[in-house]
Amino acid sequence: MTVPSPAKSAPPKANPVPAASALYLREDELRRGIELLYFGYTSLIRGPDELLAEEGLGRAHHRALYFIARKPGLAVGELLRLLAITKQSLGRVLNDLQARDLVVQKIGTTDRRQRLLHLTPKGESLETALFERLQTHMAAAYSEAGQNAVTGFWNVLMSLIPPSDRPLINALQK
């Protein structure tokens, strides 16, 4: 007679996160969430920051590359709204990216005043390398947290975005 093997359970989490209390709007709970968001972001962005430093670029360059990759042909005005930075700051970022042959601007086909942004092959390669560092870290965190936690995380993050800006995010979904 064979004895059935016990059902395999998911491996225990390295550092289980305690459940939020029913009083999750108290200052201590809010501070904990802010701290976790801060430290999580710092850890997430460390890999891309190292690669950006090697290239002499910063986080603003990374964000521009990311959104241009997400939506090739993105208009400069739309990128300005997505990044929520000044025209002057965006101008510096785009000039740097163009000078390094990472981004090109093309004239709009329906509105010649529009400047549409595209990554060059070199820009695609850099953005892919940056994304791979984010993807590895994020996928590991998602896997450890589980689907329900990811959905809850997305809900919290979406709720941090002003309702007037949410259509910008939704427009990025392919």
C-alpha positions as CSV (number, residue, x, y, z in Angstrom):
1,M,0.0,0.0,0.0
2,T,1.3,3.4,-0.9
3,V,0.9,6.5,1.2
4,P,-0.2,9.6,-0.7
5,S,2.4,12.3,-0.5
6,P,1.3,15.5,1.2
7,A,0.1,18.3,-1.0
8,K,2.8,20.7,-1.9
9,S,2.2,24.2,-0.6
10,A,3.7,27.4,-1.7
11,P,7.1,28.1,-0.2
12,P,7.0,30.5,2.8
13,K,7.6,34.1,2.0
14,A,11.0,35.4,3.2
15,N,9.5,38.3,5.1
16,P,5.8,37.9,5.5
17,V,4.0,41.2,5.5
18,P,1.5,41.5,8.3
19,A,-2.1,42.2,7.3
20,A,-3.2,45.8,7.4
21,S,-5.3,46.4,10.5
22,A,-8.9,47.4,10.3
23,L,-7.7,50.9,11.3
24,Y,-5.6,51.2,8.1
25,L,-6.3,55.0,7.8
26,R,-4.4,55.7,11.1
27,E,-1.1,57.6,10.9
28,D,1.0,54.6,11.7
29,E,-0.5,52.5,9.0
30,L,-0.3,55.3,6.4
31,R,3.4,55.9,7.3
32,R,4.1,52.2,6.9
33,G,2.6,52.2,3.4
34,I,4.6,55.3,2.5
35,E,7.8,53.8,3.8
36,L,7.1,50.5,1.9
37,L,6.4,52.4,-1.3
38,Y,9.6,54.5,-0.9
39,F,11.9,51.6,-0.1
40,G,10.2,49.3,-2.7
41,Y,10.7,52.0,-5.4
42,T,14.3,52.6,-4.4
43,S,15.1,48.9,-4.6
44,L,13.2,48.5,-7.9
45,I,15.0,51.4,-9.6
46,R,18.5,50.6,-8.4
47,G,19.3,48.3,-11.4
48,P,18.2,50.8,-14.0
49,D,19.9,53.6,-12.2
50,E,23.3,51.8,-12.5
51,L,22.8,51.3,-16.2
52,L,21.7,54.9,-16.7
53,A,24.8,56.2,-14.8
54,E,27.0,54.2,-17.1
55,E,25.4,56.0,-20.0
56,G,25.5,59.4,-18.3
57,L,21.7,59.6,-18.2
58,G,19.2,60.0,-15.4
59,R,15.7,59.0,-14.4
60,A,14.0,61.7,-16.6
61,H,15.7,60.2,-19.6
62,H,14.6,56.7,-18.5
63,R,11.0,57.8,-18.1
64,A,11.0,59.4,-21.6
65,L,12.5,56.3,-23.2
66,Y,10.0,54.1,-21.4
67,F,6.9,56.0,-22.6
68,I,8.2,56.5,-26.1
69,A,8.8,52.7,-26.2
70,R,5.3,52.1,-24.9
71,K,3.7,54.3,-27.6
72,P,5.9,54.8,-30.7
73,G,4.9,58.0,-32.4
74,L,4.0,59.7,-29.2
75,A,3.6,63.4,-29.6
76,V,5.9,65.7,-27.6
77,G,2.9,67.4,-26.0
78,E,1.5,64.0,-24.9
79,L,4.9,63.0,-23.4
80,L,5.0,66.4,-21.6
81,R,1.6,65.5,-20.0
82,L,2.7,62.0,-19.1
83,L,5.9,63.1,-17.4
84,A,4.4,66.2,-15.8
85,I,7.5,68.2,-16.2
86,T,8.2,71.6,-17.7
87,K,8.7,72.2,-21.4
88,Q,12.3,73.3,-20.6
89,S,13.1,70.1,-18.7
90,L,11.6,67.9,-21.4
91,G,13.5,69.9,-24.0
92,R,16.8,69.2,-22.2
93,V,15.9,65.5,-21.9
94,L,14.9,65.1,-25.6
95,N,18.0,67.0,-26.8
96,D,20.2,64.7,-24.8
97,L,18.4,61.6,-26.2
98,Q,18.6,62.9,-29.7
99,A,22.3,63.8,-29.4
100,R,23.0,60.3,-28.3
101,D,21.0,58.8,-31.2
102,L,18.4,57.2,-28.9
103,V,15.4,59.2,-30.1
104,V,14.3,60.8,-33.3
105,Q,11.5,63.3,-33.9
106,K,9.3,63.1,-37.0
107,I,6.8,65.6,-38.3
108,G,3.2,64.5,-37.9
109,T,1.4,63.3,-40.9
110,T,-2.0,64.9,-40.2
111,D,-0.7,67.9,-38.3
112,R,2.7,69.1,-39.4
113,R,3.1,71.1,-36.2
114,Q,3.3,67.9,-34.2
115,R,6.6,66.3,-33.4
116,L,6.2,62.5,-33.0
117,L,8.8,60.6,-31.0
118,H,10.4,57.3,-31.9
119,L,13.2,55.3,-30.5
120,T,16.2,54.5,-32.7
121,P,17.5,51.0,-32.7
122,K,20.1,52.1,-30.2
123,G,17.3,53.6,-28.1
124,E,15.3,50.4,-28.3
125,S,18.3,48.4,-27.1
126,L,18.9,50.7,-24.1
127,E,15.2,50.8,-23.2
128,T,15.0,47.0,-23.4
129,A,18.0,46.6,-21.1
130,L,16.4,49.0,-18.6
131,F,13.1,47.3,-18.8
132,E,14.6,43.9,-18.3
133,R,16.1,45.0,-15.0
134,L,12.7,46.3,-13.9
135,Q,10.9,43.3,-15.2
136,T,13.0,40.8,-13.3
137,H,12.6,42.6,-10.0
138,M,8.8,43.3,-10.5
139,A,8.1,39.7,-11.6
140,A,9.8,38.3,-8.6
141,A,7.8,40.6,-6.3
142,Y,4.5,39.8,-8.1
143,S,5.2,36.1,-7.8
144,E,5.9,36.3,-4.1
145,A,2.9,38.5,-3.4
146,G,0.3,36.6,-5.6
147,Q,-2.4,37.7,-7.9
148,N,-4.8,39.2,-5.4
149,A,-2.1,41.3,-3.8
150,V,-1.0,42.5,-7.3
151,T,-4.6,43.6,-8.0
152,G,-4.8,45.4,-4.7
153,F,-1.5,47.1,-5.3
154,W,-2.7,48.3,-8.7
155,N,-5.8,49.6,-7.1
156,V,-3.8,51.6,-4.5
157,L,-1.5,53.0,-7.2
158,M,-4.3,54.0,-9.5
159,S,-6.0,55.7,-6.5
160,L,-2.9,57.8,-6.0
161,I,-3.2,59.2,-9.5
162,P,-5.6,62.1,-9.9
163,P,-8.8,61.0,-11.7
164,S,-8.1,63.6,-14.4
165,D,-4.8,61.9,-15.2
166,R,-6.0,58.3,-15.3
167,P,-7.0,58.4,-19.0
168,L,-3.3,59.1,-19.8
169,I,-2.4,55.8,-18.1
170,N,-5.3,53.9,-19.6
171,A,-4.3,55.1,-23.1
172,L,-0.9,53.3,-22.7
173,Q,-2.6,49.9,-22.4
174,K,-2.2,48.1,-25.7
